[in-house]
């Protein structure tokens, strides 16, 4: 790679947000699906954090698609 190939800061932040969102969602999914040792409820809201991680990943993915030049079709 040459010195003139620079990735925009927007793309770097969006890629980091995409990876972070997918990692959080994957970890929360694993925490929800592992077997329980007792019937006490968890004190950590894994479903809410899973949802927030997926929203972060979706938003970052759509932002990366917009940076790549993909636009929604006209109505």
Secondary structure, 3 states (H helix, E strand, C coil): CCCCCCCCHHHHHHHHHHHHHHHHHHHHHHHHHCCCCCCCCCCCCHHHHHHHHHHHHHHHHHHHHHHCCCCCCCC
